[in-house]
Amino acid sequence: MCGIVGIVGRNAVAGQVIDALRRLEYRGYDSAGIATLEDGRLERRRAEGKLSNLQLKLVQSPLSGAIGIGHTRWATHGRPNETNAHPHATPRLAVVHNGIIENFRELKAELQAQGCVFETETDTEVVAQLVSRGMDQQLSPREAVAAALPRLRGAFALAFLFAGEEDFLIGARHGAPLAIGFGEGETYLGSDALALAPFTDEITYLEEGDWTVLTRAGAEIRDQAGTLVARPRQRIATQSFLVDKGNYRHFMAKEIHEQPEVVGRTLAHYVDLANGRVALPEALPFDFATLSRLSITACGTAYYAGLVAKYWFESLARLPVEIDVASETRYREPPLEANGLTLVISQSGETADTLASLRYAKAQGQHTLAVVNVPTSTIAREASAVAPTLAGPEIGVASTKAFSCQLTVLLCLAIAAGRARGTLDASQERRLVDALITVPGLMAEAVKQEGAIEGLAREIAKARDVLYLGRGTAYPMALEGALKLKEISYIHAEGYAAGELKHGPIALIDDAVPVIVIAPHDAIFEKTVSNMQEVAARGGRIVLIGDARGAEAAGLDTLATLMMPDLDPVVAPIVYAVPIQLLAYHAAVVLGKDVDQPRNLAKSVTVE
Ligand code: F6R
């Protein structure tokens, strides 16, 4: 988490640093800061809260330096106040940091024993002090950074600015991404290419352990061993970075409404319409037919997409699936057979736990397939194969369109696996593809329920607790519905498998707890109806997200029924994503919450 920026510019860079930080706010937004050189002197401006607070400070007290670094923070060590905001500085240097220095306590104790005085509660300050200390001992800035880096444990990206050094910055990558951008007589550092898009489309990604000295003339890159290395320069399609809210009040609303289009675009990439079959865009370096098991890992919403996919791979391809959240996978060290397959799912492609699990699987000799939305991300670059989602940049912190595109790609992969394993014949595949291609239209139908959903949201917003229930693929959708609601409205919500209700959660049911049941009219619908009866019998208020056939068959009094179109149940999760997202969105709006930047969260979770 946290976004970092560095610019060796021709004119005053503060405005550019702020522009870049705005594009990195998705990585954290609890405080922000900037440092530049003013006549060789280090000057900092820092502010608690959103970037706009920092901008205000810069209006009151401008900076004119032509070289600078900036930071937008998601607090890990130390409260999100101005003192703990980056850049952290000594008289010799300022540093910004994304990640965690795991051994900061022992380094701090060592430095304190040498007389260093610390001002903040952060882990980052030890980096500033450590490098400064090296310079006290007559090392040059380069030598001091080179000596300090091997002493730091953890995952981090760093950018250093030195007093009196008007023509260079130093950047380092160790477990957190860092990109270099090349402009006309200017060079840039950024946590991702998106941050640098207003200035350049010429990007070099640092590799693990690399560090770089950036001057106006270019960049010198060294690997962990200190050897000069050449890393490829890529031209990035900056048009895809042009992001605005259009006529919507929030990015989340825009991104929910975009789903019919982006799911359609993603489908067009995976489906051969003329022949009614799935056609993967790239040949895969493994054969689904020979797999005895598929391991899936991801975090949060992406994990729930994986949980839906488990049902699809098992039913359509008869492929056993093991799935776990990546924060557990990475330390559980599951036995994985060589030449087996691990599938990772990630919107950002930078999630620390997902990346670590991918690396673990690779080390076990597994093939790795990444369903990922950011094609230049670390996960996309490190996986042995990539199945891209074509959702476009997702800015709202709560994942919406990336989720529905993940589901779309995962269903295509499950169908391809079924064909390869002989569990689907051509006519079954055609039926599934026919169902898939109706999805964008069905999602557009689902969006039309927005008026009803907005009305229901006013009721839901009054609740302190909400339960979501579902069976089959509707179970992970219940988990996702609850996550979406709690993360942006701060209403406590839990998702359960409908059949689990009587094993404990039923104790929570009373007329103050709305129970939202996701239930398309599928083969197990009747079973879910029994669970709804159990809720109704205890005075629970039911919201049914279902279809006309189901509503009629259930014959229950509900607080509301959100009517979804008739569909093939196999594609229901993709379409039913729409009402659960809209309900969370409108509940958060009713409650006046910060929908696009909910408290305590960040879009890209690059710390574990
Ligand atoms: C919730 C949400 C998160 C992410 C999770 C994984 O709305 O967005 O739960 O799904 O942090 O992120 P990625 O997909 O970038 O790996």
Boltz pocket constraint, residues with backbone or C-beta under 6 A from the ligand:
constraints:
  - pocket:
      binder: B
      contacts: [[A, 299], [A, 300], [A, 301], [A, 302], [A, 303], [A, 345], [A, 346], [A, 347], [A, 348], [A, 349], [A, 350], [A, 351], [A, 354], [A, 397], [A, 398], [A, 399], [A, 400], [A, 483], [A, 484], [A, 487], [A, 602], [A, 603], [A, 604], [A, 605]]
      max_distance: 6.0
